[in-house]
Amino acid sequence: MKILIACDSYKNCLSSTKIAAILKAQFNAAQPHWEIKTLSLADGGEGTVEALYYNMPHSELKKSVLPGPFGRLHEANYLICENGTTACVELANVCGIEIEKRLDAMNASTYGLGLLLKEISSIPTVKKIIVGIGGSASTDGGAGLLQGMGARFFDCNNEEIFERACGRLLPKIKRCDLEIPLRLLEGKELFICSDVKNPLTGTNGAAHIFAPQKGATPEQVLELDSNLEYFFNILKEQGFCHSSSNPGDGAAGGAGFALQEILHGKLCSGGEYLLELANFRQYAAQADLLITGEGKSDSQTLQGKLPFQAAKIAKDYPQCKVILLSGALQEENVLLDSGYFDAVFSIASGPVSLEQAIADTEKNLKIYARNIAALCR
């Protein structure tokens, strides 16, 4: 029997690589005759740099000391690959929601990501930059990353604003000088890995949909949405952009807007990109069973998250059954009725706290792997 293990990370818990290793070890012990292929994957969020590192030959992992979303310095990773011509960056690893363990959508900034993009842009051999933007802590419209790259913002007195840009600060900006960030990316291709399709503002925008997960109160959600609309209008008046309703503008608290509309990056599906890079279709065509999963699965999974992308490809091959094995499940009927998953399981062992569920993840994965191995003799 040929098994393909292709999971996304369990957010804030285990990487895709670690999950695959745990499952493979249990399968090998229970069914030593199985042929098992494991893939390291991500969708643009947490674990993207690691997944790219494992899937891109001759890649080199680099480190840089950068500020997190609230300014605390830490070491972040990025990747140089394809003979030094391509750099891969992960927002979650630089200024993501887990870096400083603090929820404050009003004051979190993407400034650190901008500093890293500035650093990478100075490498003469780099002609392509890939940015994964999932897992953000901020709702700053990308103002922080623009500032980190060298943008200058001015207040109503035409005095430069040196405070790190964040969602709360946006209404203070009356004029923008974007000469430096635009010049930095001349002659370079910018690709944005994200599976979020939301616009920048409105009831389906960055603030309303994602800011509550980052600690915003209902009142702050309205304020942030207004601030993002204001920031867009300032930039539009100065001729730096035309629209804030492109699919993906609302990704990463509006960082998608800055990267697409201001810096002219090309949005691509993070899940699709990593699956293609890992030659997923080739392995799915030969597999009898695909095991995929993520930290939490629900109806949103079917909107383009990595497990859905993997299952969709696997369904082109009738012999390949698909098991969704996630940390938590909601709307199981919706997932089963979609026709993409043959079985869906949560590895949770019972009604426990989130902290306990995270602590038990490795143990629970081992138990489910043994159960699957016993059923699929």
N, C-alpha and C positions, 0 to 999 in steps of 0.2 A: 504494500500500500504506500502511495506517495502522498506525503503531507506537506502543505505549504503554510508556513506561519508568517503572516504579514499584518501585524497590528500597529496602530498608532500608539504613542505613549499613553500611559495612564497619568493624566495631568497631576503635577505636584507629587508624584509617587514613584513610578518606574518608567524608565525609557523603553522605547520600542526594542532596542537591542537586549535589554535585561529581560523583558517579558518573553521574548523569543527564546533566550537561553534557558529560562526556567522551564518553559513548556517542552523544549527539545530534550532536556535532561530527563524529565519524567517520562516522556514517550520512549526514549531510548531504553530506559530501565524496564518499562512494562512491555514494550513491543520492539525488541532489538532488530527485528527484520524490516521495520519500516524505513523507507527512504524519506528523510526530512530535510527540507530546504527552509532556511530562515532569512528574512529580509529586514533590514533596518529602515524604518519609514517615519514620515512626519507629514504635516500638512501646511507648514509655514510657521507653526508655533513652536512650542517647547520641543527640543530634540531635533530641530531641522539641521543644525550644523553637524551634529553627531551622525545623523542619517546620511547626509551628503558625504561626510568623511568616509563612511563605510562603503558608499556606492561609487565614489569617484576615485579611480586609480591614481596613485602618485600625488595625492592631495597632502597638504601640509597644514597642520593645525597651529594657529598663531594665538597669542594672548595680548590683551591690552588692558590697562587699568583705566576704568571709566566710571563716571557717576551713575548710580542707579536712578530710579524715578524721583527720588527725593534728595539726591545729591551725595549719598554715601558712596565713597570710592570702593570698587571691587574689581576683581579680575574677570574679564569676559573673553570668550573664544570667538574666533572667526577662522575662515578657511581660505587658503589660496590653492588653486587647482588649475588643471588644464594648462600645464607648462607655465604657470604664473600669470596667465591672461585673465583668469576669472577669480573673483572674490565672493565668498558667501557669508552673509551676516544674518543673525537671528535676533530680532528685537527682544524676545523673551529672555535671552541670555544677557542682554545689556541693561535694559530698563523695564523688564517685565514685572508682572504683578507679584511674582514670588521672590524677587531680588531683595526687597527690604521688608517683606512681610507686613505691609501696611496698606490699608484701603483708604484712599483719599483722592477721589477723582478730580477734585477742584485744584489740587496742588501738584499732582504727579506730572512729570515732564518727559518728553522724548529727547531731551538735550543730549544725553549720552550717546544715543544712536547717531545723532548728527555729528558728534565728535569722531565717532568711528568711521562714518562715511567720509568725513574730511581726511582722516588718516589714510584710508584705503585709496581715496582718489589721488593721493600724492604718489602712489606707487606707479612708476612709469609703464610697467608691463601690463598692468590691469586694464583691460578694455571692456570687461563685462562685470557688473555687480548684481548679485542675486540677494534680495532682502526678504526674509521671512518675517511677517509682521503679526503673527498671532500672539496671544498671551500678554497683551499690553495692560499697564496700570493706569494709563493716562487718557484724558479727553481734551487734548490741547490743539486738535486740528493740524498737528504736525508742526506747529510754531516752534516747539522746542528743538526738533531736529533741524529745522531751517536755521535757527539761531546757532546751534552747535556747529553747523557747516560754515558759519560766517555771516549769516543774514544780520542786518541791523534794524532794530525797531525803534521808532521815535514816538514820544507822547505829544499831547496837545500844545506843549511849549517848545516843540521841536528839539527836545532833549532826548538823547539816546537812553533807552531802557536797558539797564544791565542786569536786572533781576531775571532769573531763569524763567523762560516762557512756560506757562501752564494754562489750563482752562480758565482759571480765575482771572488771570492777567490780561486776557485777550482784549477786553474793552478799552484798555489803556493805550492800545496801539492805534496811532493815527496815520503813520506813514511807514513804509517798508522799503528797505534797500536789500535786494536779493542778488546783487551783482556777483558776489563771491560764490555762493552755492551754485548758481547757474553756470559760472565759468568753470568750476571744479569738475563738472560732469560733461564738459564739451569733449566730444570724440569718444564717449563711453556709452555703452548700453546699460540700461537699468531695468531689471526685472523684479516684480513684486509678487511673492508667493503668498496667496491668501485665498481662502474659500468663502470669505464674507462678501456678500453682494449689496449690502446696505448703502444708501446714499449718505452724505455728510450730515444733513439736518432733517428735521421733521419727525413725525411719529414713528417712522421706521429707520431713523438715523442713529448716529453714533451715541448721542446722549441718551435718548429714550430707550434704546434696545440694550446697550452695553454698560452705561455708566452705573446703574444700580448694582451690577456685579462688582463694581470697583469702589463701592462705598457711598455712592451719591444718594442723598435723600430725594424725595419727590420734588421738593423745592429746588434743590441743586440741579436736578435733571433739566428742569425748565430753564434755569439760569445758564447752564452749559450749552443747551441747544441754542439759546439766544446769542450767547457769546460766539459760538461757531458760525452762526449766520452772519454776525457782525464781521468776524475775521474774513470770511469769504468775500463779503461786499467790499471791504477795504482793499483786498488783493485784486478784486475784479475792477474796481475803479482805477487802479494803477496799471491795469492791463496785463497782470501776471496770470490770470486764469479766466475761464469763461463759464464753467459749470461746476456745481457741487453735487450733481445728481448722477454721476457716473457710477455704475455698479462697482462697489469696493471703496468708494470715497469715505465711507463711514468705518472702514476697517481700522482697528488699532486706535480707536478714539479720534479718528480723522487723519491719522498718519498716512492712510491710503490716499486721501485727498492731496496732501502735500507731495507725496511721491509720484502720483499719477498726473495731477493737473498742473502742478508747479514745476516739478522736476522732469516731467515727461516720461515717466517710467511706464512699462508695459505690464499690466496685470495678468497673471496666469494662475491657474488652480494649483495650489501647493500640493494637494494630494495627487493630482494627475501628473504633475512634474516629477515628483519623487517615484511614483509607480513606473513611469516610463524610464527614468534613469536606472531603476533597479531591474529592468527587463521583466517586469511582473507578468506581462501577458505570456511570455515564453514559458514561465514556470507554471502559471495557471493552466495552460493548455495540457500539461503533463500530469497535473495533480488530481488525486481522487478526493482530497479534502482540503479546503481552505479554512484556516482559523484566522479571523480578523477581530478587531475590537478597539476600544478606546476607554477613556476614563468613565464617561457617562454616555449612554445611547438613548435617544428618544426620536420623536418625529423629525427633529432638526438634522439627525444623521442622514436622512434621505434627501436633504437639500444640498448634498455635495461633499459631505465629510469623507475622510479617507476610507473608513470601512465600507461605505456605500460605493465609492469609486472602485474599490477592490472587488466587491461582490458583483458589481455591474459587469466588469470584465470577465470574472469567473463564470458568469451565467452564459457566456458565449460557448462554454464547453460543458455539455450535458453531464459528463461523468463526474464533474467537480461539484461536490456538495459544499455548502458554506455554513460555517458556524460563527455566530457573533458572540464573542466572549468578552464582556465589558465589566468594568468596576461596579457600575450601577445601571439599572434599566428603568425606563418609564415608557408608557405607551407600547408595551410589548406586542399587543395585537396589531398596531399600525406597522411595526417592523416586520412581523410575520406575514401580514396580509400584503405587504409590498411585493412579495415574490422573489426578493433578492436574497433572503436569508432562509435556510432550511431549518435552522434552530437558533434561538437566542437565549443566552444565559447571563445572569449577573453572578459574579463570584462572591458577592456579599454573603456572609454566613448567618445573618439575622439582623434584628433591629439594634444596631450599635451606633455610637457617635461617629462622625466623619473621621475624627482623629484615630479611633480604634479601627475603623475600616481600612484606613491607609496603613496602619501598623500591621494589619493582618493580611495585606494584599499578597505577599509572596507565599504565605502558608495556604491561602485560599486558592491561588493559582495552581499550586501543586496538587491540591485535592481535585480540582476540576480536570486537570490534565490526566490524572489517574482514572477518573470516571470516563472521560472521553476515550482513553485507550482501552478500557474494559468493554465499552459498547461497540467499538469499531474493530473488533478482532477479525 
